[in-house]
Every structure is written in structure tokens, then in C-alpha cells.
Amino acid sequence: MKESRFENFLTSWKFFLLLVLLQFLLMPVATKGFKFEAAGDLIFYTLRHAFIMDMYAYTVYFQIVMILALVAVIVWRGKFSRYFMAIAGCFYLLYAVIQNMVVTEQYGFSMVTVNVVMMGFVAFVWLWSAWKGNTVFSFDNITWKTGWTIPVALFCLWWPMDLRTALPDFRLHYLLDSGAVLGFCPMTPVFLTLLILSKRSVSRVVLRVTAMVGTIIGCYNMGNFATDTGFYLGLYHLPLLGISLFALLSSKRKKKE
């Protein structure tokens, strides 16, 4: 199916450059106490206190929903593809809100605007694809070149980390209560893996836009290596950067195919 001019733009490097440019144009916002020169402090404060902190108590319910959705799309593939795209799109909307917004006494309502825009746009392309029905999970692209993403995706779904200490913890119960499904960074490698393994029958727009945003946010998270306590956080975010880059490069080859 021929791509429209808008779709061609979304899959081009021009759009990727636009996303990079937005990192400098879209400032965080707060309803009180905001100073332009302290924008960086506001971003870190908002991310550390975001709504997601109050949602970890309910993570098992979200985890079960996502695991059931993953099993369904693997078993029924094309029959469940549109439903899965819609579910994933709703989860990306959730990430945009709970990971980048908060209400506190210090700043009132604060928001990391650029993250909301990027994650929100990823949600849009997934929901748009669900509506169009142009993504079918066929899993006909499982080769030695792509198979390595499967164990990495399973690791991200498991996310064996003690959130209180940010240290590795390989107990199996994290498959149900790790909080991974509430985060953009753990789940994007999982979603991208499904797209990569079905590359010939999925929307190139969804694949590339998700990979572009994943690459940018993955690069940000590499900053964890520069902190005294963030080494393992940086290590656990390598799958986001690695699979996003792999998807970005492989989706470029898809156009030639």
C-alpha cells in the first residue's frame, strides 16, 4: 500500500530531526514556582514524583492485562492485531500522563512537555494503525538476525529490579508486580520486538515513530551511568536504546523491500 505524504514525512529522517529539535523548544511547565533557568530541576523533580509513584500498588492488574494481551496476539495473531494495537496505544497514552505529570505543593501542576508530546504521538500512531487495520502480527520475520530481541523483550517484561534500591533482584514474582507495564522504557522494547518479528506486515509508520522516540528517550537514560547510584538503571535501559536503534535501521531496509 502506497504511503501518503504525511506518512512519508513521519518515516523520514526529517521527522526524527524535528523530534530532536523539540527537545530544545518544548519547555516543562508548572503552575507555580517555575523559573526558566531552573527548567532542568523541574524536569527531574517531575519525573521523580510523577503520578506513576502512586500507581505501583495496582501494577499487578495492569501486568495481568498486558500478559493476557500478549498471549492473545501470539495465539490469534491477525485476528487480535487490531485489538492489541488499540491496547498498546492506550498504554502509551497512560505513559504520557503518569510518567510526566504530577501535582505537588512545590510546583503545583507540573509537566515534562516534550515527553508528553512524544509519547502522546506514539499513542496516536498506534491507535491510528488500530483504526486503519494496517498492522498484522504474523511473526514471519523470526530469524537469527531478529531472534535476539525475544529474550531481551522477556527480560524487559520481567524487569527484575527492586524499585526501592534500584538494584537487580531476580525473583520471579516481578513477572506480575515489577511495574514494567506502567513504564515507557521497559515496554517499548516489548512492543518493538513484536513489530520487528512481523516487519513485513506491520505499519512502517508505527515501527519508525516508536523507534525514533525510543531512541531519544533511551539516549536520555544513558545519563544514569554518570550518576553514583544509577549504574543499574542505565544498564536496564540499554534494551530500550538498543532495540529502538535496531528497529530504526531495520525499518529503513523495509522501505526498499
C-alpha positions in Angstrom: 0.0 0.0 0.0 1.4 3.4 -1.0 2.2 5.7 1.8 0.6 9.2 1.9 2.8 12.3 2.0 2.1 12.6 5.8 3.2 9.0 6.3 6.3 9.6 4.3 7.2 12.5 6.5 6.7 10.5 9.7 9.0 7.8 8.4 11.7 10.2 7.2 14.8 11.5 9.0 13.3 15.0 8.8 10.7 13.9 11.3 13.5 12.5 13.5 15.3 15.8 13.3 12.1 17.6 14.3 11.8 15.4 17.4 15.3 16.3 18.3 14.6 20.0 17.8 11.6 19.7 20.1 13.9 18.8 22.9 15.1 22.4 22.9 11.8 24.1 22.1 9.2 22.4 24.4 9.9 23.6 27.9 8.5 22.0 31.0 5.6 23.8 32.6 4.4 24.4 36.2 1.6 26.4 37.7 3.7 27.9 40.4 7.3 28.4 41.3 8.7 27.9 37.8 11.8 29.7 36.7 13.1 29.3 33.2 16.7 28.9 34.3 15.7 26.1 36.6 13.9 24.1 33.9 16.2 21.1 34.3 15.5 20.9 38.0 11.7 21.0 37.3 12.1 18.1 34.8 14.0 15.9 37.3 11.6 16.8 40.1 8.5 16.0 38.0 9.9 12.7 36.8 10.9 11.6 40.3 7.4 12.5 41.8 5.2 11.7 38.8 1.7 10.1 39.2 3.3 6.7 38.5 4.6 6.6 42.0 1.1 6.2 43.3 0.1 3.5 40.8 2.7 0.8 41.6 0.2 -0.6 44.2 -2.1 -1.5 41.2 0.7 -2.8 38.9 -0.4 -6.4 39.2 -3.7 -5.6 37.5 -2.0 -3.8 34.6 0.6 -6.6 34.3 -2.1 -9.3 34.0 -3.9 -7.3 31.3 -0.8 -6.9 29.3 0.3 -10.5 29.7 -3.1 -11.7 28.5 -3.0 -9.3 25.6 0.5 -10.6 24.6 -0.6 -14.2 24.8 -3.7 -13.4 22.7 -1.8 -11.7 20.0 0.7 -14.5 19.8 -2.0 -17.2 19.7 -4.5 -15.4 17.4 -2.1 -13.1 15.6 -4.0 -11.4 12.8 -7.4 -11.8 14.5 -6.3 -10.0 17.6 -3.9 -7.5 16.0 -6.2 -4.5 15.9 -7.3 -5.1 19.5 -3.6 -5.3 20.6 -2.7 -2.1 18.7 -5.6 -0.3 20.5 -4.5 -1.7 23.9 -0.9 -0.7 23.3 -2.0 2.8 22.1 -4.0 3.3 25.3 -0.9 2.2 27.4 1.2 4.8 25.6 -1.4 7.4 26.5 -1.1 6.2 30.1 2.7 6.6 30.0 2.4 10.1 28.7 0.3 11.1 31.7 1.5 9.1 34.7 5.3 9.4 33.9 5.4 13.0 33.1 2.8 14.8 35.2 2.3 15.5 38.9 0.6 17.8 41.3 2.8 18.9 44.3 2.8 21.8 46.8 6.2 23.0 45.5 5.3 23.4 41.8 1.5 22.9 41.7 0.8 21.0 38.5 4.0 20.3 36.6 4.6 18.5 33.3 7.5 17.4 31.2 6.0 18.8 28.0 8.3 17.2 25.4 7.9 13.7 26.8 4.1 14.1 26.9 4.1 15.2 23.2 6.4 12.4 22.1 4.7 9.6 24.0 1.3 11.0 23.1 2.3 10.9 19.4 3.4 7.3 19.7 0.0 6.6 21.2 -1.6 8.4 18.3 0.1 6.3 15.6 -0.7 3.0 17.4 -4.4 4.0 17.7 -4.4 5.3 14.2 -3.0 1.9 13.0 -5.6 0.1 15.0 -8.3 2.1 13.3 -6.9 1.5 9.8 -6.1 -2.1 10.5 -2.8 -1.9 8.6 -0.7 -3.8 11.2 -0.9 -7.6 11.4 1.2 -9.6 13.7 2.3 -12.5 11.6 5.6 -13.3 13.3 7.1 -14.4 9.9 10.3 -12.5 10.4 11.9 -14.6 13.2 15.4 -15.2 12.0 18.9 -15.3 13.7 19.1 -11.6 13.0 15.9 -10.7 14.8 15.5 -13.6 17.3 17.9 -12.0 19.9 15.1 -9.4 20.6 12.9 -12.1 22.1 14.9 -12.8 25.3 15.6 -9.1 25.7 11.8 -8.3 25.5 11.1 -11.0 28.1 13.7 -9.5 30.4 12.0 -6.1 30.0 8.6 -7.6 30.8 10.1 -9.2 33.8 12.2 -6.2 34.8 13.9 -7.9 37.8 14.8 -4.8 39.8 14.0 -3.7 43.4 12.4 -0.3 42.8 13.3 0.8 46.3 17.0 0.3 45.8 17.4 0.3 42.0 19.4 -2.9 42.4 19.0 -6.2 40.5 16.6 -8.7 42.1 15.8 -11.8 40.1 12.8 -13.1 42.0 10.1 -14.5 39.7 7.3 -12.6 41.3 8.4 -9.5 39.4 6.7 -11.0 36.3 3.5 -9.9 38.0 4.5 -6.9 40.1 7.6 -5.3 38.7 5.7 -2.3 37.4 7.3 -2.8 34.0 3.9 -2.4 32.2 3.5 1.1 33.7 6.7 2.4 32.1 7.5 3.5 28.6 11.1 2.3 28.9 10.5 -1.3 29.8 7.5 -1.8 27.5 8.7 -0.1 24.3 11.3 -2.9 23.6 8.5 -5.4 24.1 6.2 -3.7 21.6 9.0 -3.1 19.1 10.0 -6.7 19.3 6.5 -7.7 18.2 6.8 -5.2 15.3 10.2 -6.4 14.3 9.2 -10.0 14.3 6.3 -9.2 11.9 8.1 -6.5 10.0 6.6 -7.4 6.6 3.0 -7.0 7.7 3.1 -4.1 10.1 2.8 -0.3 9.6 6.2 1.2 8.9 4.9 4.5 10.4 4.3 2.7 13.8 7.6 1.0 13.7 9.7 4.0 12.9 7.9 6.6 15.0 8.1 4.3 18.1 11.7 3.5 17.4 12.6 7.2 17.0 11.0 8.2 20.3 12.5 5.2 21.9 16.0 6.1 20.7 15.7 9.7 22.0 14.4 8.6 25.4 16.9 5.8 25.5 19.8 8.3 25.0 18.5 10.4 27.9 18.5 7.3 30.1 22.2 6.6 29.3 22.8 9.6 31.6 22.2 7.3 34.5 25.7 5.8 34.0 27.1 9.2 35.0 25.5 9.1 38.5 26.7 7.4 41.6 23.6 5.3 42.1 22.3 5.0 38.6 24.6 2.4 37.1 22.0 -0.4 37.1 19.3 2.0 35.9 21.5 2.7 32.9 22.2 -1.0 32.4 18.5 -1.8 32.5 17.7 0.9 29.9 20.1 -0.4 27.3 17.4 -2.6 25.7 15.3 0.5 25.0 18.2 2.2 23.2 19.5 -1.0 21.5 16.2 -2.4 20.2 15.0 1.2 19.2 18.1 1.7 17.1 17.8 -1.8 15.6 14.2 -1.2 14.7 15.0 2.2 13.2 17.7 0.7 11.0 15.7 -2.3 10.0 12.6 -0.2 9.2 14.8 1.7 6.7 15.5 -1.5 4.9 11.8 -2.3 4.9 11.1 0.5 2.5 13.5 -1.0 -0.1 11.8 -4.3 0.3 
